[in-house]
Structure formats: C-alpha cells, structure tokens
Amino acid sequence: MSELQRLKGLLPAEMQSWVFVEAAAAVDPQLITIEEIGRDEVEIQVDLERWDELAIDHRNLLFWHEVGRIQEDSVPRDGWEMAALAIGLGGAIGELWVQDGLLLLLALGLSGFAGYRLYLKNNAEKRLRDAIAADERAIEIAARFDYSLPNAYRSLGGALKELLEQTRKKRQRAFYEDRLEALRRSAGRARAEMAQQQGSRSSLTSENVYG
C-alpha cells in the first residue's frame, strides 16, 4: 500500500467521498497543505520526500490536524479578496472623477469589505486559534482510530516539536511553540478529567505530551 493510499484510509468515513490525498506538485511545497479543487471537494497535498522522514505516528497526527482544519471549516477560500479590493479601489478612484456619490460609496464599501476579509485571513491570532482547534480535532480523530489519549497527545506533541526543530523562521517557531503550549494545557485538562473518572492521577500526565 502506498503512503497516499494509507493516508486516504485515515480519513473519517464520512469524508472519504469528497476529500482527496495527493502528492504535492509545487516547486517548493509545504510539508502538508489543503487546497479546494471544487465547490464540494478538497485535496490534501503532501510533500512525500519530507513526509517519509517523519515517524508514522507523527505523520498520522499531522494528517489528522489537516482533517481537523477541514472539519472546522478553517481552510482558506479562493483569493477573491484581492480582486475585489482592486475593483473597489479602481471604482472609487473613477467615481472621484465623475463625482457620483452613490457609486463612490459602493466602491468604498466593496474595498472595505475585501480589506477586512484579507485582514481576517492573515490575522496571526485567528490563524493560531484555528490551528489549536484543529489540533483538538486531531486528538478526537486519533481516538476514533484506536489511539489511546496519552499516545495521541504524545504523538501530536512529538510531531510539533520536530517541526519546531526544523524551522528557523522566528514567527513560524513562535506559532509551533504556542500550539505546543496549548496542547500541554489540553493534556492537563484531559489528565484531570481521566483522574476524576478513574479516581487516580496516574492515567495521564501533561509532561508526556512531548514523548
């Protein structure tokens, strides 16, 4: 079985008909990313050369993180905002010449809306919130595929730590560090819940997130 076929088998059953897994074809691709290929179809693209260097549990949790992004509807849509911004600004400049107040307001409104959408898409805080939510989803999906809760946390934490070690860009390193810290807090909550259910605090420790 090829790695792409194996990953396809890791999709939740309800997603297998409209989510596809393919090798990345870009010149300098990301390790794993998502692209909309149709109105109701999504493609997860993997840089297989770098991907195969990761431990299989790390691959699984990183893959499920992307699945979680799809479930959370946090996949960036087509970049219509830049086109709308250009049209709006061009229209506003044109209406300044003809002095049509209503059309000028409409053009400025279009520009403002497109600019706001671009701000949201590139906002670092929103990107982090979306990533943390997808990490939580990844843990839930791993449990559906028979991972124990400690092993799911440990595998995702190990994967994030490996990506952190491979990253030199300061902003990207901070992004992974923040996700690791959020994962540690989540593991602590899970530990407390399991301890309460089992009457013991030996079931899960937040420290073993990092393996």
Contacts in CASP RR format, 6 or more apart in sequence:
PFRMAT RR
TARGET T0000
AUTHOR 0000-0000-0000
METHOD contacts of the structure
MODEL  1
MSELQRLKGLLPAEMQSWVFVEAAAAVDPQLITIEEIGRDEVEIQVDLER
WDELAIDHRNLLFWHEVGRIQEDSVPRDGWEMAALAIGLGGAIGELWVQD
GLLLLLALGLSGFAGYRLYLKNNAEKRLRDAIAADERAIEIAARFDYSLP
NAYRSLGGALKELLEQTRKKRQRAFYEDRLEALRRSAGRARAEMAQQQGS
RSSLTSENVYG
3 46 0 8 1.000
3 48 0 8 1.000
3 51 0 8 1.000
3 52 0 8 1.000
4 21 0 8 1.000
4 22 0 8 1.000
4 23 0 8 1.000
4 46 0 8 1.000
4 48 0 8 1.000
7 21 0 8 1.000
7 44 0 8 1.000
7 46 0 8 1.000
7 59 0 8 1.000
7 63 0 8 1.000
8 16 0 8 1.000
8 20 0 8 1.000
8 21 0 8 1.000
9 16 0 8 1.000
10 60 0 8 1.000
10 63 0 8 1.000
10 64 0 8 1.000
10 67 0 8 1.000
10 145 0 8 1.000
11 19 0 8 1.000
11 21 0 8 1.000
11 67 0 8 1.000
12 67 0 8 1.000
12 141 0 8 1.000
12 144 0 8 1.000
15 67 0 8 1.000
15 70 0 8 1.000
18 40 0 8 1.000
18 41 0 8 1.000
18 42 0 8 1.000
19 41 0 8 1.000
19 42 0 8 1.000
19 43 0 8 1.000
19 44 0 8 1.000
19 67 0 8 1.000
19 70 0 8 1.000
20 37 0 8 1.000
20 41 0 8 1.000
20 42 0 8 1.000
20 43 0 8 1.000
20 44 0 8 1.000
21 43 0 8 1.000
21 44 0 8 1.000
21 46 0 8 1.000
22 43 0 8 1.000
22 44 0 8 1.000
22 45 0 8 1.000
22 46 0 8 1.000
23 45 0 8 1.000
23 46 0 8 1.000
23 47 0 8 1.000
23 48 0 8 1.000
24 30 0 8 1.000
24 33 0 8 1.000
24 45 0 8 1.000
24 46 0 8 1.000
24 47 0 8 1.000
24 48 0 8 1.000
25 45 0 8 1.000
26 45 0 8 1.000
29 45 0 8 1.000
29 47 0 8 1.000
30 45 0 8 1.000
30 47 0 8 1.000
31 46 0 8 1.000
31 47 0 8 1.000
31 50 0 8 1.000
31 51 0 8 1.000
31 62 0 8 1.000
31 163 0 8 1.000
32 44 0 8 1.000
32 45 0 8 1.000
32 46 0 8 1.000
32 47 0 8 1.000
32 51 0 8 1.000
32 62 0 8 1.000
32 63 0 8 1.000
32 66 0 8 1.000
33 44 0 8 1.000
33 45 0 8 1.000
33 66 0 8 1.000
34 42 0 8 1.000
34 43 0 8 1.000
34 44 0 8 1.000
34 45 0 8 1.000
34 66 0 8 1.000
34 69 0 8 1.000
34 70 0 8 1.000
34 75 0 8 1.000
35 42 0 8 1.000
35 43 0 8 1.000
35 45 0 8 1.000
36 42 0 8 1.000
36 43 0 8 1.000
36 75 0 8 1.000
36 77 0 8 1.000
36 78 0 8 1.000
37 43 0 8 1.000
42 70 0 8 1.000
42 75 0 8 1.000
44 63 0 8 1.000
44 66 0 8 1.000
44 67 0 8 1.000
46 63 0 8 1.000
51 59 0 8 1.000
54 62 0 8 1.000
54 159 0 8 1.000
54 162 0 8 1.000
55 159 0 8 1.000
57 151 0 8 1.000
57 155 0 8 1.000
57 159 0 8 1.000
58 155 0 8 1.000
58 158 0 8 1.000
58 159 0 8 1.000
58 162 0 8 1.000
59 159 0 8 1.000
60 142 0 8 1.000
60 145 0 8 1.000
60 155 0 8 1.000
61 138 0 8 1.000
61 142 0 8 1.000
61 152 0 8 1.000
61 155 0 8 1.000
61 156 0 8 1.000
61 157 0 8 1.000
61 159 0 8 1.000
62 156 0 8 1.000
62 159 0 8 1.000
62 163 0 8 1.000
64 137 0 8 1.000
64 138 0 8 1.000
64 141 0 8 1.000
64 142 0 8 1.000
65 131 0 8 1.000
65 134 0 8 1.000
65 135 0 8 1.000
65 137 0 8 1.000
65 138 0 8 1.000
65 156 0 8 1.000
66 134 0 8 1.000
67 137 0 8 1.000
67 138 0 8 1.000
67 141 0 8 1.000
68 133 0 8 1.000
68 134 0 8 1.000
68 137 0 8 1.000
68 138 0 8 1.000
68 141 0 8 1.000
69 75 0 8 1.000
69 130 0 8 1.000
69 131 0 8 1.000
69 134 0 8 1.000
69 137 0 8 1.000
71 134 0 8 1.000
71 137 0 8 1.000
72 130 0 8 1.000
72 133 0 8 1.000
72 134 0 8 1.000
72 137 0 8 1.000
74 130 0 8 1.000
74 133 0 8 1.000
74 134 0 8 1.000
76 121 0 8 1.000
80 114 0 8 1.000
81 114 0 8 1.000
81 115 0 8 1.000
81 117 0 8 1.000
81 118 0 8 1.000
81 121 0 8 1.000
82 114 0 8 1.000
82 118 0 8 1.000
84 110 0 8 1.000
84 111 0 8 1.000
84 113 0 8 1.000
84 114 0 8 1.000
85 110 0 8 1.000
85 111 0 8 1.000
85 112 0 8 1.000
85 114 0 8 1.000
85 115 0 8 1.000
85 118 0 8 1.000
87 107 0 8 1.000
87 110 0 8 1.000
88 107 0 8 1.000
88 108 0 8 1.000
88 109 0 8 1.000
88 110 0 8 1.000
88 111 0 8 1.000
88 114 0 8 1.000
89 107 0 8 1.000
89 111 0 8 1.000
90 107 0 8 1.000
91 103 0 8 1.000
91 107 0 8 1.000
92 104 0 8 1.000
92 107 0 8 1.000
92 108 0 8 1.000
92 111 0 8 1.000
94 107 0 8 1.000
95 101 0 8 1.000
95 103 0 8 1.000
95 104 0 8 1.000
95 107 0 8 1.000
96 104 0 8 1.000
120 126 0 8 1.000
124 171 0 8 1.000
124 175 0 8 1.000
127 175 0 8 1.000
128 175 0 8 1.000
128 178 0 8 1.000
128 179 0 8 1.000
131 175 0 8 1.000
131 179 0 8 1.000
132 178 0 8 1.000
132 179 0 8 1.000
132 182 0 8 1.000
135 156 0 8 1.000
135 179 0 8 1.000
135 182 0 8 1.000
135 183 0 8 1.000
135 186 0 8 1.000
136 186 0 8 1.000
138 152 0 8 1.000
138 156 0 8 1.000
139 149 0 8 1.000
139 152 0 8 1.000
139 153 0 8 1.000
139 156 0 8 1.000
139 186 0 8 1.000
142 151 0 8 1.000
142 152 0 8 1.000
142 155 0 8 1.000
142 156 0 8 1.000
143 149 0 8 1.000
143 152 0 8 1.000
147 155 0 8 1.000
149 190 0 8 1.000
149 194 0 8 1.000
149 204 0 8 1.000
150 203 0 8 1.000
150 204 0 8 1.000
150 208 0 8 1.000
153 183 0 8 1.000
153 186 0 8 1.000
153 187 0 8 1.000
153 190 0 8 1.000
153 204 0 8 1.000
153 208 0 8 1.000
153 209 0 8 1.000
154 208 0 8 1.000
154 209 0 8 1.000
154 210 0 8 1.000
154 211 0 8 1.000
156 183 0 8 1.000
156 209 0 8 1.000
157 180 0 8 1.000
157 183 0 8 1.000
157 209 0 8 1.000
157 210 0 8 1.000
157 211 0 8 1.000
158 209 0 8 1.000
158 210 0 8 1.000
158 211 0 8 1.000
160 176 0 8 1.000
160 179 0 8 1.000
160 180 0 8 1.000
160 183 0 8 1.000
161 176 0 8 1.000
161 180 0 8 1.000
161 210 0 8 1.000
163 176 0 8 1.000
164 173 0 8 1.000
164 176 0 8 1.000
164 177 0 8 1.000
164 180 0 8 1.000
167 173 0 8 1.000
167 176 0 8 1.000
180 209 0 8 1.000
180 210 0 8 1.000
183 209 0 8 1.000
184 206 0 8 1.000
184 209 0 8 1.000
185 206 0 8 1.000
187 204 0 8 1.000
187 205 0 8 1.000
187 206 0 8 1.000
187 208 0 8 1.000
187 209 0 8 1.000
188 204 0 8 1.000
188 205 0 8 1.000
188 206 0 8 1.000
190 204 0 8 1.000
191 201 0 8 1.000
191 203 0 8 1.000
191 204 0 8 1.000
191 205 0 8 1.000
191 206 0 8 1.000
194 203 0 8 1.000
194 204 0 8 1.000
195 201 0 8 1.000
195 202 0 8 1.000
195 203 0 8 1.000
195 204 0 8 1.000
END
